[in-house]
């Protein structure tokens, strides 16, 4: 989302264009089963797109590599990640795809069985009521996640044709289970580090409310990367045929 969701905009949008890779099959927005068509054919194309496609200017996302993630977790804590590898995007599936062409909005639901962020962290502040500080290796794994993404798009004219650009958006998410592991907390104090990690994992839902922005930041980064490439590549009437 700004999320995995925009990846599926790519799937559907390219799926109804003309000069396409063989693995992307077209749909027509005038068809009664347009939403179902986009969902099914998007899921068929997804494994190919995740491996990267130079013609579509999509990088290899198995794994997705991010040099830096700054987390906006509020005034009580500072948290950032560097040299992040994101594994598990190949477990993502599209379950809902709906476009309202009159209102220029898109609603998408995607599910992921397991997504893991591995990288280096730096943290200082409080999570819930627990003081926490340190820097070192980190692993955040989320299981059985659902992302519900809604965005509007505005039209921009370029070279006499109309293109779509993502405008306002909203992301809602639900994660069944999360696992956290921050090594070398408190200057490498193993006992304190173990105790804090145990606390985080026993209270994963509350912790997600405070630092889940790390996961959501990845989702948004993927979306913006793919969305900018796809939506800016072809005019609207070529991406969505009547």
C-alpha positions in Angstrom: 0.0 0.0 0.0 1.4 3.4 -1.4 1.2 -0.3 -0.6 1.3 -3.7 -2.0 -2.0 -2.7 -3.3 -0.6 -0.5 -6.1 1.3 -3.5 -7.3 -2.1 -4.9 -8.2 -3.1 -1.7 -9.9 -0.2 -2.4 -12.1 -1.4 -6.0 -12.6 -4.9 -4.9 -13.6 -3.8 -1.7 -15.5 -1.2 -3.5 -17.6 -3.6 -6.4 -17.9 -5.9 -4.4 -20.0 -3.3 -2.7 -22.3 -1.9 -3.9 -25.6 1.9 -4.3 -25.8 2.2 -6.6 -22.8 4.4 -9.5 -21.6 2.9 -12.9 -22.3 2.2 -13.5 -18.6 -0.2 -10.5 -18.4 -3.6 -11.1 -19.8 -6.0 -8.3 -20.7 -9.4 -7.5 -19.0 -12.1 -5.0 -20.1 -13.5 -2.6 -17.6 -16.9 -2.8 -19.4 -17.2 -6.5 -18.6 -19.5 -7.4 -15.7 -16.7 -9.5 -14.2 -14.1 -6.8 -14.4 -13.2 -6.9 -10.7 -12.9 -10.7 -10.7 -10.9 -10.7 -13.9 -8.4 -8.2 -12.4 -8.1 -10.3 -9.3 -7.5 -13.6 -11.0 -5.2 -12.4 -13.7 -3.4 -10.2 -11.3 -2.6 -13.1 -9.1 -1.4 -15.1 -12.1 1.0 -12.3 -13.1 2.2 -11.5 -9.7 5.0 -14.2 -9.4 6.5 -12.9 -12.7 6.4 -9.2 -11.6 8.0 -9.9 -8.2 11.0 -11.3 -10.0 11.4 -7.9 -11.7 10.8 -6.7 -15.3 13.2 -4.3 -16.9 10.7 -3.4 -19.6 8.1 -2.3 -17.0 10.9 -0.8 -14.9 10.2 -3.0 -11.9 13.0 -4.2 -9.7 13.5 -7.7 -8.3 11.5 -7.8 -5.1 12.6 -11.2 -4.0 13.9 -9.9 -1.6 13.0 -6.2 -1.7 16.1 -4.2 -0.6 15.6 -0.8 1.2 18.6 1.3 2.2 16.7 3.1 5.0 13.3 3.2 6.8 12.5 6.1 9.1 9.6 5.2 11.4 7.2 7.9 12.6 6.3 6.3 15.9 5.3 9.4 17.8 7.0 11.6 20.4 7.9 8.9 22.8 10.3 6.9 20.7 12.8 7.3 17.9 13.2 4.3 15.6 14.9 3.7 12.3 16.2 0.9 10.1 19.0 0.6 7.6 20.1 -2.0 5.1 16.8 -3.8 5.1 15.9 -6.9 3.2 12.2 -7.7 2.9 11.3 -11.4 2.4 8.0 -12.9 1.7 6.4 -10.7 -0.9 5.8 -13.9 -2.8 3.2 -14.9 -0.2 1.1 -11.8 -1.1 -2.3 -12.5 -2.8 -4.9 -10.1 -4.1 -8.4 -10.8 -2.7 -10.4 -7.7 -3.8 -10.0 -5.2 -6.6 -12.6 -2.5 -7.3 -12.3 0.7 -9.3 -14.9 3.5 -9.3 -14.1 5.3 -12.5 -16.7 8.0 -11.9 -15.2 9.0 -8.6 -11.6 8.1 -9.6 -11.1 5.8 -6.7 -9.6 2.4 -6.2 -10.2 -0.1 -3.3 -7.9 -3.1 -2.9 -7.5 -5.8 -0.3 -4.3 -7.9 -0.2 -3.3 -10.7 2.1 0.2 -11.9 3.0 1.0 -15.2 4.8 4.4 -14.1 6.0 6.6 -11.1 5.5 9.9 -10.6 7.2 12.1 -7.5 7.6 15.7 -8.1 8.4 18.2 -5.2 8.8 19.9 -2.9 11.3 17.9 -0.9 13.8 18.5 2.1 16.1 15.9 2.8 18.8 15.6 5.1 21.8 12.6 5.9 24.0 9.6 3.9 25.3 7.4 1.3 23.8 4.2 1.3 25.9 5.7 1.9 29.4 8.9 0.1 28.7 12.2 2.0 28.2 14.2 0.7 25.3 17.4 1.7 23.6 20.1 0.1 21.4 21.2 -0.6 17.9 22.1 -3.7 16.0 20.5 -6.5 14.0 16.7 -6.7 13.9 14.1 -9.1 12.6 10.4 -8.3 12.4 8.1 -11.0 11.0 4.3 -10.6 10.5 2.0 -13.5 9.8 -1.4 -13.6 8.2 -1.8 -9.9 7.4 -4.5 -8.1 5.6 -4.1 -4.6 4.0 -7.1 -2.6 2.9 -6.0 0.2 0.7 -8.2 3.0 -0.8 -6.8 5.8 -3.0 -8.0 8.4 -5.3 -6.2 9.4 -8.5 -6.1 12.7 -10.3 -5.7 13.2 -14.0 -2.7 15.1 -15.5 -2.3 15.9 -19.2 1.0 15.1 -20.8 1.7 15.3 -24.5 -2.0 15.8 -25.2 -3.1 12.6 -23.2 -4.4 12.0 -19.7 -2.4 10.1 -17.2 -3.3 9.0 -13.7 -1.5 10.0 -10.6 -2.1 8.8 -7.0 -3.7 11.5 -4.9 -5.2 11.0 -1.4 -4.9 7.5 0.1 -5.8 5.5 3.2 -4.4 2.2 4.5 -6.0 0.0 7.1 -4.3 -3.2 8.3 -4.8 -6.2 10.4 -2.0 -8.5 11.5 -2.8 -11.7 13.2 0.7 -12.3 14.8 4.0 -10.4 14.8 7.4 -11.5 16.1 10.1 -9.0 17.1 13.8 -9.6 17.7 16.1 -6.7 18.5 19.7 -7.9 19.2 22.2 -5.9 21.3 19.7 -3.8 23.3 21.1 -1.8 26.2 24.7 -1.9 24.9 24.6 -5.7 24.6 23.1 -6.6 28.0 21.8 -10.0 27.1 19.5 -10.5 30.1 17.8 -7.1 29.6 17.7 -7.7 25.8 16.0 -11.1 26.3 13.5 -9.7 28.7 12.5 -6.8 26.5 12.2 -9.1 23.4 10.0 -11.4 25.4 7.8 -8.5 26.5 7.5 -7.2 22.9 6.4 -10.6 21.6 3.9 -11.2 24.5 2.3 -7.9 23.6 2.7 -7.9 19.9 -0.7 -6.3 19.0 0.0 -3.3 21.3 3.6 -3.0 20.1 2.3 -3.0 16.5 0.2 0.1 17.3 3.4 1.9 18.2 6.1 0.7 15.9 4.0 -1.0 13.2 4.8 2.0 11.0 8.0 0.1 10.1 6.0 -2.5 8.3 3.5 0.0 6.9 6.5 2.1 5.7 7.7 -0.8 3.6 4.2 -1.3 2.2 4.0 2.4 1.2 7.5 2.3 -0.3 6.7 -0.6 -2.5 3.5 1.1 -3.6 5.1 4.4 -4.5 7.9 2.7 -6.4 5.6 0.6 -8.5 2.8 3.2 -8.7 5.0 5.9 -10.0 6.4 3.5 -12.7 3.1 2.0 -13.8 0.7 4.9 -13.6 3.1 7.3 -15.2 4.0 4.9 -18.0 0.8 5.0 -20.2 -2.3 7.2 -20.6 -5.4 6.3 -18.7 -7.3 5.2 -21.8 -4.5 2.7 -22.6 -4.3 1.3 -19.1 -8.1 1.0 -18.7 -9.8 0.1 -22.0 -13.5 0.6 -22.3 
